[in-house]
Amino acid sequence: MSDSTQDILKEATTTAAVTGSLFSTFDIIMLVLLLGAAIWWLYSSRKENKKDEILLSKYSIQPAGSIQITENSFIKKLQSSGRSLVVFYGSQTGTGEEFAGRLAKEGVRYKMKGMVADPEECDMEELTKLQDIPNSLAVFCMATYGEGDPTDNAMEFYEWLKNGEPDLTGLNYAVFGLGNKTYEHYNAVAIYLDKRLEELGASRVYELGMGDDDANIEDDFITWKDKFWPAVCEKFNIESTGEEELTRQFRLVTHKPDEIAPNQIFVGEIARLHSLQVQKPPYDAKNPFLAQIKVNRELHKGGDRSCLHVELDISDSKMRYEAGDHVAIYPINDSNLVNRLGELTGANLDEIFSLINTDQESSKKNPFPCPTSYRTALSHYIEITALPRTHILRELAEYCANDEDKQKLLLMATNSQEGKALYQSFIVDSCRNIVHILEDLKSCKPSLDHICELLPRLQPRYYSISSSPKIHPETVHITAVVVEYTTPTGRKNKGVATTWLAKHKPEDGKPLPRVPVYIRKSQFRLPLQTQTPIVMVGPGTGLAPFRGFLQERAHARSSGKDVGDNILYFGCRHRDQDYIYQEELEGYEKSGDVKLNVAFSRDQAQKIYVTHLLEKNMDELWDIIGNRNGHFYICGDAKNMAVDVRNIVLKAIQEKGGRTEAEAIQFLKKLESMKKYSSDVWS
């Protein structure tokens, strides 16, 4: 007992004795003990609170599960493994990453052991230190995406180069670009990167490579690298060791039954185990949301084609979208193709396996989530409908028992004119995927695990959202034509995502079908001021984002806002077959929310397209973009329609705006830079 407590007790006892207190000595002692306990509790409580404050100041929320520190120094990785070649990739669909892997693998032939690196996972400021490694070389396989933008994984690196002034003197580099000539900003990222690296003091080892995905990007890549390697040899005074060794990048581990618990086996998750069973926001490319399909109906009223209107429920996702954004869907391959590939390779599709990278320094430990079954890998992770590139054919050749089959594959893998022509006719023109190749070259019997290693990763499919969150905040709408066509070999090829969607329609009494999705933000945006007039050109499913735009503008007008003119150019084949959303559009027209210009190309002897209608209205077009500060939008086919529309706009600027051809081009470029001329196109 403390001195102060003893004093209180003495004083209380004395007072009681003198005054004849109503309380007994025992009562007073108990009261004092209670008082002492209260004082001690207050003191201790303050001490604990102080301790909590110290702990809280040091506490940070960590993600569930084990916390690992990832080494992001590519310099240390190069040094520790005795490498001098690093190949960075900027990839949205996986092709850039694939090309980077092929270059790094080939480096061994030229005494340059290589490493593939994702700029998003690296400290790119270390490029200034790469010169410290003798005979070092950095290669960049960079795709251009959107309207001349870098891919998501290269965005931070691109901004660092653009806004910073690092000294890259002594850095040896080369750039190969992946683009599409039908787009306005063809290979813009690679062109900028190649120029910027030189400005910052780096030394170009070989000229910029330009891959065109609209033609034959595989051919472009092979042609470039066949000249790139001799330039590297000359630069570093090295020689090729001869033929390329076909070495596997991943080793196979087959798991015995019951070796791995079922809940530790991937069943289609994109990255995190159980991510589709236990959903946790935020949702993105590596963590998609499993959305219910609430509506899935046919839009075409006739004909032999199908167009789906699909509504995805995102109410529990906390995802938000804006009119003009895209939704990514992770599809599942056709089970018939999966089973056929199992038959052709003689594999047990339900066997559990893992593919493990033989390069311990690589950040990519597996080509896709492992362990998993072959059935899951072929259904969820492997792009089995893609046309195989030449390096895949080279490796398949080693599995041919028949020499004629082997020589055919080997020839297509060469850079000779004969080989290129055969690849074009046998693979590209005939639309042969891996299943078709194995069916037609019967002596080719590759192991299924090697096919899983060689084929690219199944990518999500992106669709322009055809709704507005102002009207549909809890659902995302998709408008998609079901892809199906007959190949020159008589086979039926089907689109992966649309084929899957077509089979998954809500049925009474059954749980709603679900599909993994996430929202990808877009620069395709309505003007901030609702009174700004807009012109929209969107034939076919190019109408999709404009349906969202019209919903948003109609909502603004019904809310009492001043809304500018909405002029829509829409085209299809037949009014009575594929005029999608006809009732909605004509309803908007009646209410004054849109001025419709509709072309039905095959309802008369002479075909009429949206471009014909637009060309007739050049006075109105120039008035909106030249006099009234309006915005112009195109959505749809990049190869023909978008090019033709652009030419008409240039013609209107010249003829109605009184500009020369050079002035018209500059005027249009200014509109683009101010986001007053926007494209959401595909080829």
Sequence and secondary structure as in RCSB ss.txt:
>XXXX:A:sequence
MSDSTQDILKEATTTAAVTGSLFSTFDIIMLVLLLGAAIWWLYSSRKENKKDEILLSKYSIQPAGSIQITENSFI
KKLQSSGRSLVVFYGSQTGTGEEFAGRLAKEGVRYKMKGMVADPEECDMEELTKLQDIPNSLAVFCMATYGEGDP
TDNAMEFYEWLKNGEPDLTGLNYAVFGLGNKTYEHYNAVAIYLDKRLEELGASRVYELGMGDDDANIEDDFITWK
DKFWPAVCEKFNIESTGEEELTRQFRLVTHKPDEIAPNQIFVGEIARLHSLQVQKPPYDAKNPFLAQIKVNRELH
KGGDRSCLHVELDISDSKMRYEAGDHVAIYPINDSNLVNRLGELTGANLDEIFSLINTDQESSKKNPFPCPTSYR
TALSHYIEITALPRTHILRELAEYCANDEDKQKLLLMATNSQEGKALYQSFIVDSCRNIVHILEDLKSCKPSLDH
ICELLPRLQPRYYSISSSPKIHPETVHITAVVVEYTTPTGRKNKGVATTWLAKHKPEDGKPLPRVPVYIRKSQFR
LPLQTQTPIVMVGPGTGLAPFRGFLQERAHARSSGKDVGDNILYFGCRHRDQDYIYQEELEGYEKSGDVKLNVAF
SRDQAQKIYVTHLLEKNMDELWDIIGNRNGHFYICGDAKNMAVDVRNIVLKAIQEKGGRTEAEAIQFLKKLESMK
KYSSDVWS
>XXXX:A:secstr
  HHHHHHHHHHHHHHHHHT SS HHHHHHHHHHHHHHHHHHHHHHHHHHHHHHHHHH     SS        HH
HHHHHTT  EEEEEE SSSHHHHHHHHHHHHGGGGT  EEEE GGGS GGGGGGGGGSTT EEEEEEEEETTTEE
 GGGHHHHHHHHH     TT EEEEEEEE TTSTTTTHHHHHHHHHHHHTT EESS  EEEETTS HHHHHHHHH
HHHHHHHHHHHT    SS     SEEEEEE TTSS GGGSBSS SSSTTTTTS  SS BTTB EEEEEEEEEE  
 SSS  EEEEEEE TTTT    TT EEEE     HHHHHHHHHHHT  TT EEEEEES TT S  SSSSSSEEHH
HIIIIIB TTS   HHHHHHHGGGBSSHHHHHHHHHHTS SHHHHHHHIIIIIITT  HHHHHHHSTTB   HHH
HHHHS B   EEEEB S TTT TTEEEEEEE  EEE TTS EEE HHHHHHHH    TTS   EEEEEEE  S  
  SSTTS EEEE  GGGGHHHHHHHHHHHHHHHTT     EEEEEEES HHHH TTHHHHHHHHHTTS EEEEEE
TTSSSS   HHHHHHHTHHHHHIIIIIS  EEEEEEETTTHHHHHHHHHHHHHHHTT   HHHHHHHHHHHHHTT
SEEEEEE 
